Amino acid sequence: MNFADSETMELLALWKESVSEVDINKHAHASSYIHDEYSHYIVLHDPLDMEFSKKKDEWNKRFCGDTCASVCKLVKHDNNKLYFKGLIAANNSSVYGIMPYTSFDHQEATFPKPDMEILKKTVFEEVVPKVKGKNILDIGCGLGAGTVELAQKHPSSKVTGIDLLEGTIRQCRETAAIFGIDNVEYEATSAYDMDFESNKFDAVTCFFTLHHLDDITKALAEVGRVLDHNGKVYAVEPLDHHHGVKREEEHWIELFEDAGFTAKAKQISKSVFIEGELKK
């Protein structure tokens, strides 16, 4: 069980970060499938009822044929339930086999390079500890991996993640519950018109989100509305990945300043990290 559907499964890279529940035969115990020396497993299940573009044809071969094979990380097991991170399956898919994963993918396979995953890991290690606040808002949370990391690193803070699709928000809640994260909550709402009172948050994060928006200035103005007067916004944007407009550090600073912030920026790997405060 997860909350993947035909609309949200288009975001396959995000679903690789999500946690799904596998309910096995009630006459078997989950521990019978688990081996202490292995952390990853191959799960055979129903294929996706969709097709990716030709440049992602390896995904079509692996996930959209007669059966689908996901390489998953075991999160935990409980009675007759197994919880896997990275199960590329739609909700209510049938599972046909679970076996230990003992080697890497075939070296000749041309799966898309996980450049963004590596970049996010690098960025989160540096940026997440810098975020300070009792009430933290994470805008564009996707499937909640970054929000969960914020909540784990700041256990005394309350962290709220938002994204537009209700399906991804339901999955965020499921993942947080599986990991036992109790200082996080999620809401489906637009970054342009957030359903929060003014000055509610003393820290706002936007990780790899703003470049997806059609009106960045409008979104930043809304960030300024929900941000406490003494709060900070922490944003990270890729430098070599964009949707129509390529922006460098100085362009991001200009956007923040136009929206009423003072801002500074630094480069982290192939991304720019922006810290902003409301102009006094």
TORKOL-4160 file (C-alpha; in steps of 0.2 Angstrom, whole numbers, padded with zeros to 4 digits, m for minus):
280
<pt num="1" X="0000" Y="0000" Z="0000"/>
<pt num="2" X="0005" Y="0018" Z="m0004"/>
<pt num="3" X="m0003" Y="0033" Z="m0012"/>
<pt num="4" X="0004" Y="0032" Z="m0029"/>
<pt num="5" X="m0008" Y="0035" Z="m0044"/>
<pt num="6" X="m0007" Y="0038" Z="m0062"/>
<pt num="7" X="m0005" Y="0057" Z="m0060"/>
<pt num="8" X="0008" Y="0056" Z="m0046"/>
<pt num="9" X="0018" Y="0042" Z="m0053"/>
<pt num="10" X="0025" Y="0053" Z="m0067"/>
<pt num="11" X="0036" Y="0060" Z="m0053"/>
<pt num="12" X="0046" Y="0043" Z="m0052"/>
<pt num="13" X="0062" Y="0051" Z="m0045"/>
<pt num="14" X="0052" Y="0057" Z="m0030"/>
<pt num="15" X="0043" Y="0040" Z="m0027"/>
<pt num="16" X="0060" Y="0032" Z="m0026"/>
<pt num="17" X="0061" Y="0041" Z="m0009"/>
<pt num="18" X="0044" Y="0035" Z="m0003"/>
<pt num="19" X="0040" Y="0021" Z="0009"/>
<pt num="20" X="0027" Y="0008" Z="0004"/>
<pt num="21" X="0018" Y="m0006" Z="0015"/>
<pt num="22" X="0018" Y="m0024" Z="0008"/>
<pt num="23" X="0005" Y="m0034" Z="0017"/>
<pt num="24" X="0011" Y="m0052" Z="0014"/>
<pt num="25" X="0001" Y="m0069" Z="0016"/>
<pt num="26" X="m0007" Y="m0068" Z="0033"/>
<pt num="27" X="m0001" Y="m0086" Z="0036"/>
<pt num="28" X="0017" Y="m0081" Z="0035"/>
<pt num="29" X="0027" Y="m0070" Z="0046"/>
<pt num="30" X="0037" Y="m0055" Z="0038"/>
<pt num="31" X="0053" Y="m0061" Z="0047"/>
<pt num="32" X="0053" Y="m0076" Z="0035"/>
<pt num="33" X="0057" Y="m0065" Z="0021"/>
<pt num="34" X="0071" Y="m0055" Z="0029"/>
<pt num="35" X="0089" Y="m0059" Z="0031"/>
<pt num="36" X="0100" Y="m0050" Z="0043"/>
<pt num="37" X="0115" Y="m0048" Z="0031"/>
<pt num="38" X="0104" Y="m0039" Z="0018"/>
<pt num="39" X="0097" Y="m0021" Z="0018"/>
<pt num="40" X="0090" Y="m0021" Z="0000"/>
<pt num="41" X="0077" Y="m0033" Z="m0008"/>
<pt num="42" X="0070" Y="m0036" Z="m0026"/>
<pt num="43" X="0051" Y="m0035" Z="m0025"/>
<pt num="44" X="0042" Y="m0042" Z="m0040"/>
<pt num="45" X="0025" Y="m0034" Z="m0043"/>
<pt num="46" X="0012" Y="m0028" Z="m0055"/>
<pt num="47" X="0019" Y="m0016" Z="m0069"/>
<pt num="48" X="0014" Y="0002" Z="m0070"/>
<pt num="49" X="0000" Y="0006" Z="m0082"/>
<pt num="50" X="0009" Y="0020" Z="m0090"/>
<pt num="51" X="0024" Y="0023" Z="m0102"/>
<pt num="52" X="0039" Y="0035" Z="m0099"/>
<pt num="53" X="0047" Y="0045" Z="m0113"/>
<pt num="54" X="0060" Y="0036" Z="m0124"/>
<pt num="55" X="0074" Y="0045" Z="m0115"/>
<pt num="56" X="0069" Y="0035" Z="m0100"/>
<pt num="57" X="0067" Y="0019" Z="m0109"/>
<pt num="58" X="0076" Y="0009" Z="m0096"/>
<pt num="59" X="0062" Y="0013" Z="m0084"/>
<pt num="60" X="0049" Y="0007" Z="m0097"/>
<pt num="61" X="0059" Y="m0010" Z="m0098"/>
<pt num="62" X="0060" Y="m0011" Z="m0079"/>
<pt num="63" X="0043" Y="m0005" Z="m0073"/>
<pt num="64" X="0031" Y="m0006" Z="m0088"/>
<pt num="65" X="0032" Y="m0023" Z="m0095"/>
<pt num="66" X="0023" Y="m0039" Z="m0090"/>
<pt num="67" X="0030" Y="m0038" Z="m0072"/>
<pt num="68" X="0039" Y="m0025" Z="m0063"/>
<pt num="69" X="0055" Y="m0027" Z="m0052"/>
<pt num="70" X="0059" Y="m0014" Z="m0039"/>
<pt num="71" X="0075" Y="m0013" Z="m0029"/>
<pt num="72" X="0070" Y="m0007" Z="m0012"/>
<pt num="73" X="0078" Y="m0003" Z="0005"/>
<pt num="74" X="0070" Y="m0012" Z="0019"/>
<pt num="75" X="0064" Y="0001" Z="0032"/>
<pt num="76" X="0056" Y="m0011" Z="0045"/>
<pt num="77" X="0045" Y="m0026" Z="0047"/>
<pt num="78" X="0031" Y="m0029" Z="0058"/>
<pt num="79" X="0020" Y="m0045" Z="0060"/>
<pt num="80" X="0014" Y="m0049" Z="0042"/>
<pt num="81" X="0019" Y="m0032" Z="0035"/>
<pt num="82" X="0035" Y="m0026" Z="0027"/>
<pt num="83" X="0040" Y="m0008" Z="0024"/>
<pt num="84" X="0051" Y="m0004" Z="0009"/>
<pt num="85" X="0058" Y="0013" Z="0003"/>
<pt num="86" X="0059" Y="0014" Z="m0016"/>
<pt num="87" X="0045" Y="0002" Z="m0021"/>
<pt num="88" X="0040" Y="0008" Z="m0039"/>
<pt num="89" X="0022" Y="0002" Z="m0038"/>
<pt num="90" X="0005" Y="0009" Z="m0039"/>
<pt num="91" X="m0007" Y="0008" Z="m0024"/>
<pt num="92" X="m0015" Y="m0009" Z="m0022"/>
<pt num="93" X="m0002" Y="m0018" Z="m0034"/>
<pt num="94" X="0000" Y="m0037" Z="m0031"/>
<pt num="95" X="0017" Y="m0043" Z="m0025"/>
<pt num="96" X="0023" Y="m0059" Z="m0033"/>
<pt num="97" X="0040" Y="m0062" Z="m0025"/>
<pt num="98" X="0053" Y="m0054" Z="m0012"/>
<pt num="99" X="0071" Y="m0059" Z="m0012"/>
<pt num="100" X="0087" Y="m0052" Z="m0006"/>
<pt num="101" X="0096" Y="m0040" Z="m0018"/>
<pt num="102" X="0114" Y="m0046" Z="m0018"/>
<pt num="103" X="0123" Y="m0035" Z="m0032"/>
<pt num="104" X="0122" Y="m0019" Z="m0041"/>
<pt num="105" X="0112" Y="m0016" Z="m0058"/>
<pt num="106" X="0120" Y="m0023" Z="m0073"/>
<pt num="107" X="0134" Y="m0012" Z="m0078"/>
<pt num="108" X="0128" Y="m0010" Z="m0096"/>
<pt num="109" X="0111" Y="m0004" Z="m0092"/>
<pt num="110" X="0108" Y="0014" Z="m0096"/>
<pt num="111" X="0097" Y="0020" Z="m0082"/>
<pt num="112" X="0096" Y="0039" Z="m0079"/>
<pt num="113" X="0110" Y="0045" Z="m0069"/>
<pt num="114" X="0105" Y="0049" Z="m0051"/>
<pt num="115" X="0113" Y="0066" Z="m0052"/>
<pt num="116" X="0099" Y="0076" Z="m0043"/>
<pt num="117" X="0098" Y="0063" Z="m0029"/>
<pt num="118" X="0117" Y="0065" Z="m0026"/>
<pt num="119" X="0115" Y="0084" Z="m0027"/>
<pt num="120" X="0101" Y="0084" Z="m0015"/>
<pt num="121" X="0111" Y="0073" Z="m0002"/>
<pt num="122" X="0126" Y="0085" Z="m0003"/>
<pt num="123" X="0115" Y="0100" Z="m0001"/>
<pt num="124" X="0104" Y="0093" Z="0013"/>
<pt num="125" X="0120" Y="0088" Z="0023"/>
<pt num="126" X="0126" Y="0107" Z="0023"/>
<pt num="127" X="0109" Y="0116" Z="0023"/>
<pt num="128" X="0097" Y="0107" Z="0034"/>
<pt num="129" X="0108" Y="0110" Z="0050"/>
<pt num="130" X="0108" Y="0129" Z="0046"/>
<pt num="131" X="0089" Y="0130" Z="0047"/>
<pt num="132" X="0083" Y="0137" Z="0063"/>
<pt num="133" X="0066" Y="0139" Z="0070"/>
<pt num="134" X="0052" Y="0133" Z="0081"/>
<pt num="135" X="0039" Y="0133" Z="0067"/>
<pt num="136" X="0047" Y="0128" Z="0050"/>
<pt num="137" X="0038" Y="0128" Z="0033"/>
<pt num="138" X="0044" Y="0117" Z="0019"/>
<pt num="139" X="0037" Y="0123" Z="0002"/>
<pt num="140" X="0036" Y="0110" Z="m0012"/>
<pt num="141" X="0039" Y="0095" Z="m0001"/>
<pt num="142" X="0036" Y="0082" Z="m0015"/>
<pt num="143" X="0035" Y="0066" Z="m0006"/>
<pt num="144" X="0042" Y="0073" Z="0010"/>
<pt num="145" X="0059" Y="0066" Z="0011"/>
<pt num="146" X="0067" Y="0083" Z="0014"/>
<pt num="147" X="0053" Y="0088" Z="0027"/>
<pt num="148" X="0056" Y="0072" Z="0036"/>
<pt num="149" X="0075" Y="0076" Z="0037"/>
<pt num="150" X="0071" Y="0093" Z="0043"/>
<pt num="151" X="0060" Y="0086" Z="0057"/>
<pt num="152" X="0073" Y="0073" Z="0062"/>
<pt num="153" X="0087" Y="0085" Z="0063"/>
<pt num="154" X="0076" Y="0098" Z="0073"/>
<pt num="155" X="0066" Y="0087" Z="0084"/>
<pt num="156" X="0061" Y="0102" Z="0095"/>
<pt num="157" X="0053" Y="0111" Z="0080"/>
<pt num="158" X="0036" Y="0109" Z="0072"/>
<pt num="159" X="0039" Y="0106" Z="0053"/>
<pt num="160" X="0025" Y="0108" Z="0040"/>
<pt num="161" X="0027" Y="0102" Z="0022"/>
<pt num="162" X="0016" Y="0108" Z="0008"/>
<pt num="163" X="0014" Y="0103" Z="m0010"/>
<pt num="164" X="0000" Y="0105" Z="m0023"/>
<pt num="165" X="m0006" Y="0087" Z="m0025"/>
<pt num="166" X="m0017" Y="0078" Z="m0012"/>
<pt num="167" X="m0010" Y="0061" Z="m0018"/>
<pt num="168" X="0008" Y="0066" Z="m0014"/>
<pt num="169" X="0003" Y="0073" Z="0003"/>
<pt num="170" X="m0006" Y="0057" Z="0008"/>
<pt num="171" X="0010" Y="0048" Z="0004"/>
<pt num="172" X="0020" Y="0061" Z="0014"/>
<pt num="173" X="0009" Y="0057" Z="0029"/>
<pt num="174" X="0011" Y="0038" Z="0027"/>
<pt num="175" X="0030" Y="0039" Z="0026"/>
<pt num="176" X="0031" Y="0050" Z="0042"/>
<pt num="177" X="0020" Y="0038" Z="0051"/>
<pt num="178" X="0030" Y="0023" Z="0046"/>
<pt num="179" X="0046" Y="0032" Z="0052"/>
<pt num="180" X="0038" Y="0037" Z="0068"/>
<pt num="181" X="0040" Y="0056" Z="0065"/>
<pt num="182" X="0028" Y="0065" Z="0076"/>
<pt num="183" X="0034" Y="0083" Z="0074"/>
<pt num="184" X="0029" Y="0085" Z="0056"/>
<pt num="185" X="0013" Y="0088" Z="0047"/>
<pt num="186" X="0008" Y="0090" Z="0029"/>
<pt num="187" X="m0005" Y="0101" Z="0019"/>
<pt num="188" X="m0010" Y="0101" Z="0001"/>
<pt num="189" X="m0010" Y="0120" Z="m0004"/>
<pt num="190" X="m0003" Y="0132" Z="m0017"/>
<pt num="191" X="0013" Y="0141" Z="m0014"/>
<pt num="192" X="0004" Y="0156" Z="m0022"/>
<pt num="193" X="m0010" Y="0156" Z="m0009"/>
<pt num="194" X="m0006" Y="0147" Z="0007"/>
<pt num="195" X="m0019" Y="0143" Z="0019"/>
<pt num="196" X="m0009" Y="0150" Z="0034"/>
<pt num="197" X="m0010" Y="0165" Z="0045"/>
<pt num="198" X="0002" Y="0179" Z="0042"/>
<pt num="199" X="0019" Y="0178" Z="0051"/>
<pt num="200" X="0016" Y="0160" Z="0057"/>
<pt num="201" X="0033" Y="0153" Z="0053"/>
<pt num="202" X="0050" Y="0158" Z="0059"/>
<pt num="203" X="0059" Y="0148" Z="0045"/>
<pt num="204" X="0054" Y="0144" Z="0027"/>
<pt num="205" X="0063" Y="0131" Z="0016"/>
<pt num="206" X="0061" Y="0129" Z="m0003"/>
<pt num="207" X="0072" Y="0115" Z="m0009"/>
<pt num="208" X="0073" Y="0113" Z="m0028"/>
<pt num="209" X="0056" Y="0121" Z="m0029"/>
<pt num="210" X="0055" Y="0139" Z="m0036"/>
<pt num="211" X="0062" Y="0135" Z="m0053"/>
<pt num="212" X="0047" Y="0125" Z="m0056"/>
<pt num="213" X="0035" Y="0139" Z="m0053"/>
<pt num="214" X="0028" Y="0151" Z="m0067"/>
<pt num="215" X="0027" Y="0166" Z="m0055"/>
<pt num="216" X="0042" Y="0165" Z="m0043"/>
<pt num="217" X="0040" Y="0183" Z="m0037"/>
<pt num="218" X="0022" Y="0180" Z="m0032"/>
<pt num="219" X="0027" Y="0164" Z="m0023"/>
<pt num="220" X="0041" Y="0174" Z="m0014"/>
<pt num="221" X="0028" Y="0188" Z="m0009"/>
<pt num="222" X="0017" Y="0174" Z="m0001"/>
<pt num="223" X="0033" Y="0167" Z="0008"/>
<pt num="224" X="0035" Y="0185" Z="0015"/>
<pt num="225" X="0017" Y="0185" Z="0021"/>
<pt num="226" X="0018" Y="0169" Z="0031"/>
<pt num="227" X="0036" Y="0172" Z="0037"/>
<pt num="228" X="0039" Y="0180" Z="0054"/>
<pt num="229" X="0047" Y="0198" Z="0053"/>
<pt num="230" X="0063" Y="0191" Z="0061"/>
<pt num="231" X="0062" Y="0174" Z="0052"/>
<pt num="232" X="0073" Y="0167" Z="0038"/>
<pt num="233" X="0070" Y="0159" Z="0021"/>
<pt num="234" X="0082" Y="0145" Z="0015"/>
<pt num="235" X="0081" Y="0141" Z="m0003"/>
<pt num="236" X="0091" Y="0130" Z="m0014"/>
<pt num="237" X="0090" Y="0129" Z="m0033"/>
<pt num="238" X="0100" Y="0119" Z="m0047"/>
<pt num="239" X="0112" Y="0129" Z="m0058"/>
<pt num="240" X="0112" Y="0116" Z="m0072"/>
<pt num="241" X="0094" Y="0111" Z="m0072"/>
<pt num="242" X="0080" Y="0123" Z="m0076"/>
<pt num="243" X="0063" Y="0125" Z="m0085"/>
<pt num="244" X="0064" Y="0138" Z="m0098"/>
<pt num="245" X="0075" Y="0151" Z="m0089"/>
<pt num="246" X="0093" Y="0148" Z="m0084"/>
<pt num="247" X="0097" Y="0158" Z="m0068"/>
<pt num="248" X="0114" Y="0161" Z="m0059"/>
<pt num="249" X="0117" Y="0167" Z="m0041"/>
<pt num="250" X="0114" Y="0185" Z="m0045"/>
<pt num="251" X="0098" Y="0182" Z="m0053"/>
<pt num="252" X="0091" Y="0173" Z="m0038"/>
<pt num="253" X="0097" Y="0187" Z="m0027"/>
<pt num="254" X="0088" Y="0199" Z="m0038"/>
<pt num="255" X="0072" Y="0189" Z="m0037"/>
<pt num="256" X="0072" Y="0189" Z="m0018"/>
<pt num="257" X="0076" Y="0207" Z="m0017"/>
<pt num="258" X="0062" Y="0212" Z="m0028"/>
<pt num="259" X="0050" Y="0202" Z="m0017"/>
<pt num="260" X="0055" Y="0212" Z="m0002"/>
<pt num="261" X="0070" Y="0202" Z="0005"/>
<pt num="262" X="0088" Y="0205" Z="0008"/>
<pt num="263" X="0097" Y="0190" Z="0002"/>
<pt num="264" X="0114" Y="0182" Z="0001"/>
<pt num="265" X="0119" Y="0167" Z="m0010"/>
<pt num="266" X="0133" Y="0154" Z="m0011"/>
<pt num="267" X="0136" Y="0139" Z="m0023"/>
<pt num="268" X="0135" Y="0122" Z="m0016"/>
<pt num="269" X="0141" Y="0109" Z="m0030"/>
<pt num="270" X="0129" Y="0112" Z="m0045"/>
<pt num="271" X="0117" Y="0122" Z="m0035"/>
<pt num="272" X="0114" Y="0139" Z="m0027"/>
<pt num="273" X="0110" Y="0141" Z="m0009"/>
<pt num="274" X="0100" Y="0158" Z="m0005"/>
<pt num="275" X="0097" Y="0164" Z="0013"/>
<pt num="276" X="0084" Y="0178" Z="0014"/>
<pt num="277" X="0077" Y="0190" Z="0027"/>
<pt num="278" X="0063" Y="0202" Z="0026"/>
<pt num="279" X="0069" Y="0220" Z="0023"/>
<pt num="280" X="0067" Y="0230" Z="0039"/>
